[in-house]
Amino acid sequence: MIRISNLQLPLDHDDQALQQAVLSQLEISAEQLVDFTVFRRGYDARKKSKIMLIYTLDVETNMEEALLEKFADHQQIKKTPDLNYHPVAQAPVTLTERPVVIGFGPCGLLAALVLAQMGYKPIVLERGKEVRERTKDTFGFWRKKILNTESNVQFGEGGAGTFSDGKLYSQVKDPKQYGRKVLEEFVAAGAPEEILYVSKPHIGTFKLVAMVEKMRAEILALGGEIRFSARVDDLHIEDGQITGVTLADGERIVSKHIALAIGHSARDTFEMLHNKGVYIEAKPFSVGFRIEHEQSVIDQARFGPNAGNEILGAADYKLVHHCKNGRSVYSFCMCPGGTVVAATSEENRVVTNGMSQYSRNERNANSAIVVGIDPSDYPGGPLAGIEFQRKLESHAYVMGGSNYDAPAQTVGGFLRGETPAELGSVIPSFKPGIKLTDLSDALPDFCIEAIREAIPEFNKKIRGFAFEDALLTGVETRTSAPINIKRDSESLQSINTKGLYPAGEGAGYAGGIMSAAIDGIKIAEAMALSINANA
């Protein structure tokens, strides 16, 4: 196969244009073309009146070698890389000790799936509930303000990514094509096939629920074991080697190969790890607010006369501003046609996040507008960032009325430092509800100063971003884990606890569904190779 990249065609091109472009680019006739498939389709919307689709194609011809030689120096015509996943090992027939995966979000899910496919029959320990029960608990909190601290947006089968926009793109380097493996597994579990080729694939919550169930079924069919409501409360370490775990109910599970894929909000587990001597460092993360606009405003600002085009879908954005006070403000986890959701996992705290369904057809667009902070902003040791987050979340709970409603303010009021008496045209999507208030003390002063500077600058790129009636809802604190559980770059094991494999967002090695899932595959491979070497 030959890969052609950066092939540009008008947004409204006809069905034959793509084939004609292939023939023209390769300088071949229709008879010499066997077939072609779309590997990636994106768009360039810098000129709103002339949006271009950008294709990467994999082409099959009856003269591949000659064409590759002819275009040897052409940067956009290359041999298609091998996209197939190749397992690094198979479980030995003498396998006596099964690997353990703690956590069943995107990272733990892929780690367990790949281990199962290689024959290792992993044991998965998930502190939350299976995904449908978890969904009932989560929606129950949003509707009735009844929080289950072990079954919510953060904890349960599928991880935090289940209640999100379901974004499946990442900026991590992926030379081994692990990302393709992830997407193909998702499609096999029922995701739309378009995620294999659109440049910014997403799934949405409702589709993710069914997919997670099918992937769980495959792990079980391959001999894996999955336990829900199985929180790990203790690690057993002998002479620097992990030997097993103890669950909240007192049961002990023995294993010398344990993947730690606990997500960014398992604060009690972070504390337990620190107390057991597992090496942890504080790391930078970000805090801020969710901002909501009417989706039609974002569509018009991004696509102009092409707003509403079916191929383009609901518009997104990615913004960053470097402020005078040295801080950076950026948009994060943008959810087109979505809702702002309550995402706390601890009582008497308010945390916001964003979520979309596959259709992305809700009235509002939302994203986090966050400020980067680092350990110098919260001195006090490896776990100081957790207390920093908790302080902001507890204060937001009080600001919202101490009933899980979230504090909110119109953008106009925020920029002027005024608390509006009533909402404008942007209707808040946050459930349970919001309380209009002054957000100026919801975050540290340097954060407020930076966000007030950034919003008008963002308005220069997205017209209407600083709209008077746009709404800010606080607080967004769970952008990433505030810690890094350090691991060896080659073995992927904890630098001071052999056999423990810190993984995904909770360990500081991922940021989003895709990068977490890719990290899960890497961890599974590292565990398999280590098990075989010690068999």
Secondary structure, DSSP 8 states (H G I E B T S, - for coil): -EEEEEEEEETT--TTHHHHHHHHHHT--GGGEEEEEEEEEEEE-SSGGG-EEEEEEEEEETTHHHHHHHTTT-TTEEE----S---S----TT--S--EEE--SHHHHHHHHHHHHTT---EEE-SS--HHHHHHHHHHHHHH----TTSSSSSSTT-GGGSS--B----S--TT-HHHHHHHHHHHTT--GGGGTBSS-B--HHHHHHHHHHHHHHHHHTT-EEESS--EEEEEEETTEEEEEEETTS-EEE-S-EEE---TT-HHHHHHHHHTT--EEE--EEEEEEEEEEHHHHHHHHHGGGTT-TTT-S-----EEE-TTS-EEEEEEEETT-EEEE---STT---EEEE--TT--SSEEEEEEEEEE-GGGS-SSTTHHHHHHHHHHHHHHHHTTSSS-EEEEEHHHHHHT---SS--SS----BS-EEE--GGGSS-HHHHHHHHHHHHHHHTTSTTTT-TT-EEEEEE--SS-SEEE-B-TTT-SBSSSBTEEE-HHHHTS--SHHHHHHHHHHHHHHHHHHHHHT-
